[in-house]
Each structure stands twice: as structure tokens, then as C-alpha cells.
Amino acid sequence: MNIIIKNHLLLYNGYKLKCSIGKSGLNYHKKEGDLTTPKGTFKLGTLYYRKDKIGKLKCAIKKKIIKKKMGWCDDVNSKKYNREITFPYKYNAEKLYRKDRIYDLFINIKYNFQPTIKGNGSAIFLHIAKKNYLPTKGCIAIKKSDFLKILPLIKSNTKISIN
């Protein structure tokens, strides 16, 4: 069963949850920095989480604890574009260990992954929403409590369909 994103809703396994998308809407031809969420069906990657903020998790997918020096490369000049990196890092990268809590819990959406095409977008995640479901830079975001409800239901073969 796939997670469906449609009309600012996340639909999965009987749940109908409000979500945020990219500030500039959805796009089949996403580019780095365009603030759109990519349209299509994608595999889900690793669940990343802050052990100090989340605690024990029930899930059936691969998980990884976020450390202070972890980041995600969004620099088209790097060989690690759209991949996890470790700081210090000489190229541009987004910090995963953050104060604003949106990355206390997130799943990497395997958009622009194999192959990775530089400039087609990076760091597309399912993460925790900001207050009032403010738009994202291209990710999908849901309430933390909603994320924790659906997380135990997500399997290694679950995909996300963004329409």
C-alpha cells in the first residue's frame, strides 16, 4: 500500500492527515531551489531521528540516529549531491541536527536517487510540519503525532505517490 499525497492530504492505511508541500506547489520537472515538491511515485529510504527528542520507535524500515555533524548535500558541485554527509564539509549542505524540530523525525524520499542528476533537486523528505503547516522548500510535512501514528504501518516496500 502506497502513501498518497493529494490536495494537501496524506492518505495512508485509513488515515487522512493534513500535510504541507513545497511553497511553489507540485512539479514533474523539479529543479534545485525551485520550492516545488516533485510529482511521481518514489521509494522510501531510511528513517532518521533525534534519539534525544523522539525516544524508542516502532517501525519496520531502516532507521538511523541523527548526530550533530550530520548533513545532506544540496550542492551540485559535490560528488555527494543528494546524499548524507558529515560536517565539516567543503560544499553546501543542510544540517540534519536542527533546533527547529522539523527534522527530529524524517524519512528520506528517494527522489532523484538512482541515478542522481545534479540540479534536479535534493533533500526531499517526509518530515515534521512547522506550526500552521507552513509550506516547505519541497518536502512533505505532517504533524509529529500523525507521523508517529503511521510510522509503525510503513513497510520496507511502501512507496509515496505525490499527485
CYANA upper distance limits for C-alpha pairs under 8 A (distance plus 0.5 A):
  1 MET  CA     12 TYR  CA      8.19
  1 MET  CA     13 ASN  CA      7.92
  1 MET  CA    158 THR  CA      6.63
  1 MET  CA    159 LYS  CA      8.00
  2 ASN  CA     12 TYR  CA      7.43
  2 ASN  CA    158 THR  CA      5.95
  2 ASN  CA    159 LYS  CA      5.37
  2 ASN  CA    160 ILE  CA      5.98
  2 ASN  CA    161 SER  CA      7.12
  3 ILE  CA     10 LEU  CA      7.32
  3 ILE  CA     11 LEU  CA      6.40
  3 ILE  CA     12 TYR  CA      5.46
  3 ILE  CA     13 ASN  CA      8.48
  3 ILE  CA    158 THR  CA      7.71
  3 ILE  CA    159 LYS  CA      6.68
  3 ILE  CA    160 ILE  CA      5.08
  3 ILE  CA    161 SER  CA      6.56
  4 ILE  CA      9 LEU  CA      8.45
  4 ILE  CA     10 LEU  CA      6.18
  4 ILE  CA     11 LEU  CA      5.50
  4 ILE  CA     12 TYR  CA      6.97
  4 ILE  CA    160 ILE  CA      6.44
  4 ILE  CA    161 SER  CA      5.36
  4 ILE  CA    162 ILE  CA      6.61
  4 ILE  CA    163 ASN  CA      8.07
  5 ILE  CA      9 LEU  CA      6.17
  5 ILE  CA     10 LEU  CA      5.22
  5 ILE  CA     11 LEU  CA      6.89
  5 ILE  CA    160 ILE  CA      7.96
  5 ILE  CA    161 SER  CA      6.57
  5 ILE  CA    162 ILE  CA      5.21
  5 ILE  CA    163 ASN  CA      6.48
  6 LYS  CA     10 LEU  CA      7.18
  6 LYS  CA     11 LEU  CA      8.30
  6 LYS  CA    162 ILE  CA      7.14
  6 LYS  CA    163 ASN  CA      5.93
  8 HIS  CA     18 LYS  CA      6.50
  8 HIS  CA     19 CYS  CA      5.65
  8 HIS  CA     20 SER  CA      6.51
  8 HIS  CA     21 ILE  CA      7.42
  9 LEU  CA     16 LYS  CA      6.90
  9 LEU  CA     17 LEU  CA      5.89
  9 LEU  CA     18 LYS  CA      5.11
  9 LEU  CA     19 CYS  CA      5.75
 10 LEU  CA     15 TYR  CA      8.16
 10 LEU  CA     16 LYS  CA      6.32
 10 LEU  CA     17 LEU  CA      5.47
 10 LEU  CA     18 LYS  CA      6.70
 10 LEU  CA     19 CYS  CA      6.60
 11 LEU  CA     15 TYR  CA      6.09
 11 LEU  CA     16 LYS  CA      5.24
 11 LEU  CA     17 LEU  CA      6.90
 12 TYR  CA     16 LYS  CA      7.30
 12 TYR  CA    150 ILE  CA      8.08
 13 ASN  CA    153 LEU  CA      8.24
 15 TYR  CA    150 ILE  CA      8.43
 17 LEU  CA    142 ILE  CA      7.94
 17 LEU  CA    146 ASP  CA      7.59
 18 LYS  CA    142 ILE  CA      7.11
 18 LYS  CA    143 LYS  CA      8.50
 19 CYS  CA    129 ALA  CA      7.93
 19 CYS  CA    133 TYR  CA      7.22
 19 CYS  CA    140 ILE  CA      7.13
 19 CYS  CA    141 ALA  CA      5.89
 19 CYS  CA    142 ILE  CA      5.28
 19 CYS  CA    143 LYS  CA      8.15
 20 SER  CA    129 ALA  CA      7.36
 20 SER  CA    133 TYR  CA      5.97
 20 SER  CA    134 LEU  CA      7.04
 20 SER  CA    135 PRO  CA      5.91
 20 SER  CA    136 THR  CA      7.07
 20 SER  CA    139 CYS  CA      8.36
 20 SER  CA    140 ILE  CA      6.10
 20 SER  CA    141 ALA  CA      5.47
 20 SER  CA    142 ILE  CA      7.13
 21 ILE  CA     25 GLY  CA      7.06
 21 ILE  CA     26 LEU  CA      8.20
 21 ILE  CA     36 THR  CA      8.17
 21 ILE  CA     37 THR  CA      6.67
 21 ILE  CA    135 PRO  CA      6.08
 21 ILE  CA    136 THR  CA      6.09
 21 ILE  CA    137 LYS  CA      8.35
 21 ILE  CA    138 GLY  CA      6.70
 21 ILE  CA    139 CYS  CA      6.38
 21 ILE  CA    140 ILE  CA      5.41
 21 ILE  CA    141 ALA  CA      7.17
 22 GLY  CA     26 LEU  CA      7.49
 22 GLY  CA     35 LEU  CA      5.78
 22 GLY  CA     36 THR  CA      5.13
 22 GLY  CA     37 THR  CA      5.48
 22 GLY  CA    135 PRO  CA      5.91
 22 GLY  CA    136 THR  CA      4.99
 22 GLY  CA    137 LYS  CA      5.55
 22 GLY  CA    138 GLY  CA      4.45
 22 GLY  CA    139 CYS  CA      6.51
 22 GLY  CA    140 ILE  CA      7.80
 23 LYS  CA     35 LEU  CA      6.01
 23 LYS  CA     36 THR  CA      6.85
 23 LYS  CA    135 PRO  CA      5.27
 23 LYS  CA    136 THR  CA      6.19
 23 LYS  CA    137 LYS  CA      6.71
 23 LYS  CA    138 GLY  CA      7.57
 24 SER  CA     34 ASP  CA      7.77
 24 SER  CA     35 LEU  CA      5.78
 24 SER  CA     36 THR  CA      5.38
 24 SER  CA     37 THR  CA      8.29
 25 GLY  CA     35 LEU  CA      8.05
 25 GLY  CA     36 THR  CA      5.62
 25 GLY  CA     37 THR  CA      6.70
 26 LEU  CA     36 THR  CA      5.81
 26 LEU  CA     37 THR  CA      5.26
 26 LEU  CA     38 PRO  CA      6.26
 26 LEU  CA     39 LYS  CA      6.39
 26 LEU  CA    163 ASN  CA      8.06
 27 ASN  CA     36 THR  CA      6.56
 27 ASN  CA     37 THR  CA      6.66
 27 ASN  CA     38 PRO  CA      5.61
 27 ASN  CA     39 LYS  CA      5.89
 28 TYR  CA     38 PRO  CA      6.17
 28 TYR  CA     39 LYS  CA      5.37
 28 TYR  CA     40 GLY  CA      7.54
 29 HIS  CA     38 PRO  CA      7.60
 29 HIS  CA    120 ASN  CA      8.16
 30 LYS  CA     34 ASP  CA      7.47
 30 LYS  CA     36 THR  CA      6.82
 30 LYS  CA     37 THR  CA      7.56
 30 LYS  CA     38 PRO  CA      6.07
 30 LYS  CA    120 ASN  CA      6.26
 30 LYS  CA    121 GLY  CA      6.69
 31 LYS  CA     36 THR  CA      8.48
 31 LYS  CA    119 GLY  CA      6.21
 31 LYS  CA    120 ASN  CA      4.79
 31 LYS  CA    121 GLY  CA      5.52
 32 GLU  CA     74 ASP  CA      8.33
 32 GLU  CA    119 GLY  CA      5.60
 32 GLU  CA    120 ASN  CA      5.95
 32 GLU  CA    121 GLY  CA      4.59
 32 GLU  CA    122 SER  CA      7.15
 33 GLY  CA    121 GLY  CA      7.67
 33 GLY  CA    137 LYS  CA      7.96
 34 ASP  CA    137 LYS  CA      8.33
 34 ASP  CA    138 GLY  CA      8.44
 35 LEU  CA    136 THR  CA      7.75
 35 LEU  CA    137 LYS  CA      5.00
 35 LEU  CA    138 GLY  CA      5.52
 36 THR  CA    137 LYS  CA      7.24
 36 THR  CA    138 GLY  CA      5.24
 37 THR  CA    124 ILE  CA      8.32
 37 THR  CA    137 LYS  CA      8.24
 37 THR  CA    138 GLY  CA      4.69
 37 THR  CA    139 CYS  CA      6.44
 37 THR  CA    140 ILE  CA      8.00
 38 PRO  CA    111 TYR  CA      8.17
 38 PRO  CA    138 GLY  CA      7.82
 38 PRO  CA    162 ILE  CA      7.69
 39 LYS  CA    161 SER  CA      8.08
 39 LYS  CA    162 ILE  CA      5.51
 39 LYS  CA    163 ASN  CA      6.16
 40 GLY  CA    161 SER  CA      6.17
 40 GLY  CA    162 ILE  CA      5.78
 40 GLY  CA    163 ASN  CA      7.12
 41 THR  CA    159 LYS  CA      7.14
 41 THR  CA    160 ILE  CA      6.00
 41 THR  CA    161 SER  CA      4.64
 41 THR  CA    162 ILE  CA      6.71
 42 PHE  CA    109 ILE  CA      7.09
 42 PHE  CA    110 LYS  CA      6.29
 42 PHE  CA    111 TYR  CA      6.63
 42 PHE  CA    159 LYS  CA      6.03
 42 PHE  CA    160 ILE  CA      5.87
 42 PHE  CA    161 SER  CA      7.00
 43 LYS  CA    109 ILE  CA      6.88
 43 LYS  CA    110 LYS  CA      5.87
 43 LYS  CA    111 TYR  CA      8.28
 43 LYS  CA    157 ASN  CA      7.90
 43 LYS  CA    158 THR  CA      7.33
 43 LYS  CA    159 LYS  CA      5.06
 43 LYS  CA    160 ILE  CA      6.94
 44 LEU  CA    107 ILE  CA      7.34
 44 LEU  CA    108 ASN  CA      6.63
 44 LEU  CA    109 ILE  CA      5.33
 44 LEU  CA    110 LYS  CA      6.13
 44 LEU  CA    156 SER  CA      8.08
 44 LEU  CA    157 ASN  CA      8.33
 44 LEU  CA    158 THR  CA      7.22
 44 LEU  CA    159 LYS  CA      6.23
 44 LEU  CA    160 ILE  CA      7.48
 45 GLY  CA     62 LYS  CA      8.10
 45 GLY  CA    107 ILE  CA      6.74
 45 GLY  CA    108 ASN  CA      5.41
 45 GLY  CA    109 ILE  CA      6.35
 45 GLY  CA    110 LYS  CA      6.47
 46 THR  CA     61 ILE  CA      7.30
 46 THR  CA     62 LYS  CA      5.67
 46 THR  CA     63 LYS  CA      5.94
 46 THR  CA     64 LYS  CA      7.47
 46 THR  CA    107 ILE  CA      6.16
 46 THR  CA    108 ASN  CA      6.26
 47 LEU  CA     61 ILE  CA      7.41
 47 LEU  CA     62 LYS  CA      6.65
 47 LEU  CA     63 LYS  CA      4.99
 47 LEU  CA     64 LYS  CA      6.69
 47 LEU  CA    105 LEU  CA      7.73
 47 LEU  CA    106 PHE  CA      6.20
 47 LEU  CA    107 ILE  CA      4.85
 47 LEU  CA    108 ASN  CA      7.19
 48 TYR  CA     63 LYS  CA      6.23
 48 TYR  CA     64 LYS  CA      5.36
 48 TYR  CA     65 ILE  CA      6.25
 48 TYR  CA     66 ILE  CA      6.51
 48 TYR  CA    103 TYR  CA      8.46
 48 TYR  CA    104 ASP  CA      8.26
 48 TYR  CA    105 LEU  CA      6.29
 48 TYR  CA    106 PHE  CA      5.84
 48 TYR  CA    107 ILE  CA      6.61
 48 TYR  CA    108 ASN  CA      8.37
 49 TYR  CA     54 ILE  CA      7.42
 49 TYR  CA     63 LYS  CA      8.09
 49 TYR  CA     64 LYS  CA      6.96
 49 TYR  CA     65 ILE  CA      5.63
 49 TYR  CA     66 ILE  CA      5.97
 49 TYR  CA    103 TYR  CA      7.69
 49 TYR  CA    104 ASP  CA      5.73
 49 TYR  CA    105 LEU  CA      4.83
 49 TYR  CA    106 PHE  CA      6.95
 50 ARG  CA     54 ILE  CA      6.38
 50 ARG  CA     55 GLY  CA      8.23
 50 ARG  CA     65 ILE  CA      6.33
 50 ARG  CA     66 ILE  CA      5.75
 50 ARG  CA     67 LYS  CA      8.17
 50 ARG  CA     97 TYR  CA      8.14
 50 ARG  CA    103 TYR  CA      8.32
 50 ARG  CA    104 ASP  CA      5.41
 50 ARG  CA    105 LEU  CA      7.04
 51 LYS  CA     55 GLY  CA      5.56
 51 LYS  CA     56 LYS  CA      8.05
 51 LYS  CA     65 ILE  CA      6.66
 51 LYS  CA     66 ILE  CA      7.92
 53 LYS  CA    104 ASP  CA      6.99
 54 ILE  CA    104 ASP  CA      7.51
 54 ILE  CA    105 LEU  CA      7.97
 58 LYS  CA    151 LEU  CA      7.67
 58 LYS  CA    152 PRO  CA      5.82
 59 CYS  CA    151 LEU  CA      6.39
 59 CYS  CA    152 PRO  CA      4.99
 59 CYS  CA    153 LEU  CA      7.80
 59 CYS  CA    154 ILE  CA      7.50
 59 CYS  CA    155 LYS  CA      8.34
 60 ALA  CA    152 PRO  CA      7.15
 60 ALA  CA    153 LEU  CA      8.26
 60 ALA  CA    154 ILE  CA      7.09
 60 ALA  CA    155 LYS  CA      5.93
 60 ALA  CA    156 SER  CA      7.05
 61 ILE  CA    154 ILE  CA      7.68
 61 ILE  CA    155 LYS  CA      6.48
 61 ILE  CA    156 SER  CA      5.68
 62 LYS  CA    156 SER  CA      8.32
 66 ILE  CA     70 MET  CA      7.10
 66 ILE  CA     96 LEU  CA      7.34
 66 ILE  CA     97 TYR  CA      6.80
 67 LYS  CA     96 LEU  CA      8.47
 67 LYS  CA     97 TYR  CA      6.94
 68 LYS  CA     96 LEU  CA      8.16
 68 LYS  CA     97 TYR  CA      5.77
 69 LYS  CA     86 THR  CA      5.95
 69 LYS  CA     87 PHE  CA      5.44
 69 LYS  CA     88 PRO  CA      7.90
 69 LYS  CA     95 LYS  CA      8.23
 69 LYS  CA     97 TYR  CA      7.86
 70 MET  CA     84 GLU  CA      7.60
 70 MET  CA     85 ILE  CA      6.48
 70 MET  CA     86 THR  CA      5.27
 70 MET  CA     87 PHE  CA      6.72
 70 MET  CA     95 LYS  CA      6.86
 70 MET  CA     96 LEU  CA      6.20
 70 MET  CA     97 TYR  CA      7.16
 71 GLY  CA     84 GLU  CA      6.20
 71 GLY  CA     85 ILE  CA      5.55
 71 GLY  CA     86 THR  CA      6.32
 71 GLY  CA     87 PHE  CA      7.25
 71 GLY  CA     93 ALA  CA      6.49
 71 GLY  CA     94 GLU  CA      5.79
 71 GLY  CA     95 LYS  CA      4.88
 71 GLY  CA     96 LEU  CA      5.46
 71 GLY  CA     97 TYR  CA      8.12
 72 TRP  CA     82 ASN  CA      7.00
 72 TRP  CA     83 ARG  CA      6.09
 72 TRP  CA     84 GLU  CA      4.90
 72 TRP  CA     85 ILE  CA      5.99
 72 TRP  CA     93 ALA  CA      5.75
 72 TRP  CA     94 GLU  CA      5.62
 72 TRP  CA     95 LYS  CA      7.11
 72 TRP  CA     96 LEU  CA      7.47
 72 TRP  CA    123 ALA  CA      6.97
 73 CYS  CA     78 SER  CA      8.11
 73 CYS  CA     80 LYS  CA      6.74
 73 CYS  CA     81 TYR  CA      5.54
 73 CYS  CA     82 ASN  CA      5.79
 73 CYS  CA     83 ARG  CA      6.14
 73 CYS  CA     84 GLU  CA      6.84
 73 CYS  CA     85 ILE  CA      6.83
 73 CYS  CA     91 TYR  CA      7.87
 73 CYS  CA     92 ASN  CA      6.70
 73 CYS  CA     93 ALA  CA      4.62
 73 CYS  CA     94 GLU  CA      6.84
 73 CYS  CA    122 SER  CA      8.04
 73 CYS  CA    123 ALA  CA      8.11
 74 ASP  CA     81 TYR  CA      6.07
 74 ASP  CA     82 ASN  CA      6.28
 74 ASP  CA     92 ASN  CA      6.54
 74 ASP  CA     93 ALA  CA      5.75
 74 ASP  CA     94 GLU  CA      7.45
 74 ASP  CA    121 GLY  CA      8.21
 74 ASP  CA    122 SER  CA      6.17
 74 ASP  CA    123 ALA  CA      7.47
 75 ASP  CA     81 TYR  CA      6.27
 75 ASP  CA     91 TYR  CA      6.57
 75 ASP  CA     92 ASN  CA      5.51
 75 ASP  CA     93 ALA  CA      7.08
 76 VAL  CA     81 TYR  CA      6.32
 76 VAL  CA    118 LYS  CA      5.72
 76 VAL  CA    119 GLY  CA      6.38
 77 ASN  CA     81 TYR  CA      8.00
 77 ASN  CA     91 TYR  CA      7.93
 78 SER  CA     91 TYR  CA      6.88
 80 LYS  CA     84 GLU  CA      8.02
 80 LYS  CA     85 ILE  CA      7.83
 81 TYR  CA    116 THR  CA      8.20
 81 TYR  CA    118 LYS  CA      7.25
 81 TYR  CA    122 SER  CA      7.76
 82 ASN  CA    112 ASN  CA      8.18
 82 ASN  CA    113 PHE  CA      7.81
 82 ASN  CA    116 THR  CA      7.79
 82 ASN  CA    121 GLY  CA      8.05
 82 ASN  CA    122 SER  CA      5.15
 82 ASN  CA    123 ALA  CA      6.48
 83 ARG  CA    123 ALA  CA      8.32
 85 ILE  CA     89 TYR  CA      8.00
 85 ILE  CA     93 ALA  CA      8.31
 89 TYR  CA     93 ALA  CA      8.15
 96 LEU  CA    103 TYR  CA      6.77
 97 TYR  CA    103 TYR  CA      7.56
 97 TYR  CA    104 ASP  CA      8.13
 98 ARG  CA    102 ILE  CA      8.12
 98 ARG  CA    103 TYR  CA      7.15
 98 ARG  CA    104 ASP  CA      8.15
101 ARG  CA    128 ILE  CA      7.86
102 ILE  CA    127 HIS  CA      6.58
102 ILE  CA    128 ILE  CA      5.07
102 ILE  CA    129 ALA  CA      6.63
102 ILE  CA    130 LYS  CA      7.12
103 TYR  CA    127 HIS  CA      6.52
103 TYR  CA    128 ILE  CA      6.93
104 ASP  CA    128 ILE  CA      7.87
105 LEU  CA    127 HIS  CA      6.60
105 LEU  CA    128 ILE  CA      7.08
105 LEU  CA    144 LYS  CA      8.40
106 PHE  CA    125 PHE  CA      6.80
106 PHE  CA    126 LEU  CA      5.93
106 PHE  CA    127 HIS  CA      4.80
106 PHE  CA    128 ILE  CA      7.44
107 ILE  CA    125 PHE  CA      6.06
107 ILE  CA    126 LEU  CA      5.68
107 ILE  CA    127 HIS  CA      7.12
108 ASN  CA    123 ALA  CA      7.85
108 ASN  CA    124 ILE  CA      6.93
108 ASN  CA    125 PHE  CA      5.14
108 ASN  CA    126 LEU  CA      7.07
109 ILE  CA    124 ILE  CA      6.16
109 ILE  CA    125 PHE  CA      5.62
109 ILE  CA    126 LEU  CA      7.22
109 ILE  CA    160 ILE  CA      8.26
110 LYS  CA    124 ILE  CA      8.11
111 TYR  CA    121 GLY  CA      8.50
111 TYR  CA    122 SER  CA      8.10
111 TYR  CA    124 ILE  CA      7.19
112 ASN  CA    116 THR  CA      5.45
112 ASN  CA    117 ILE  CA      6.88
112 ASN  CA    120 ASN  CA      7.24
112 ASN  CA    121 GLY  CA      7.28
112 ASN  CA    122 SER  CA      7.57
113 PHE  CA    117 ILE  CA      8.42
123 ALA  CA    139 CYS  CA      8.27
124 ILE  CA    138 GLY  CA      6.86
124 ILE  CA    139 CYS  CA      5.45
124 ILE  CA    140 ILE  CA      8.26
125 PHE  CA    139 CYS  CA      5.59
125 PHE  CA    140 ILE  CA      6.82
125 PHE  CA    141 ALA  CA      8.50
126 LEU  CA    139 CYS  CA      6.63
126 LEU  CA    140 ILE  CA      5.33
126 LEU  CA    141 ALA  CA      6.09
126 LEU  CA    142 ILE  CA      8.10
127 HIS  CA    139 CYS  CA      7.86
127 HIS  CA    140 ILE  CA      6.91
127 HIS  CA    141 ALA  CA      5.30
127 HIS  CA    142 ILE  CA      6.96
128 ILE  CA    141 ALA  CA      5.62
128 ILE  CA    142 ILE  CA      5.65
128 ILE  CA    143 LYS  CA      6.05
128 ILE  CA    144 LYS  CA      5.91
128 ILE  CA    147 PHE  CA      7.92
129 ALA  CA    133 TYR  CA      6.07
129 ALA  CA    134 LEU  CA      7.78
129 ALA  CA    141 ALA  CA      4.97
129 ALA  CA    142 ILE  CA      5.26
129 ALA  CA    143 LYS  CA      5.83
129 ALA  CA    144 LYS  CA      7.78
130 LYS  CA    134 LEU  CA      6.31
130 LYS  CA    141 ALA  CA      8.34
130 LYS  CA    143 LYS  CA      8.49
133 TYR  CA    141 ALA  CA      8.05
133 TYR  CA    142 ILE  CA      8.10
136 THR  CA    140 ILE  CA      7.61
136 THR  CA    141 ALA  CA      7.85
142 ILE  CA    146 ASP  CA      7.03
142 ILE  CA    147 PHE  CA      6.90
143 LYS  CA    147 PHE  CA      6.71
144 LYS  CA    148 LEU  CA      6.76
145 SER  CA    149 LYS  CA      6.87
146 ASP  CA    150 ILE  CA      7.00
147 PHE  CA    151 LEU  CA      6.40
148 LEU  CA    152 PRO  CA      7.93
150 ILE  CA    154 ILE  CA      7.16
154 ILE  CA    158 THR  CA      6.56
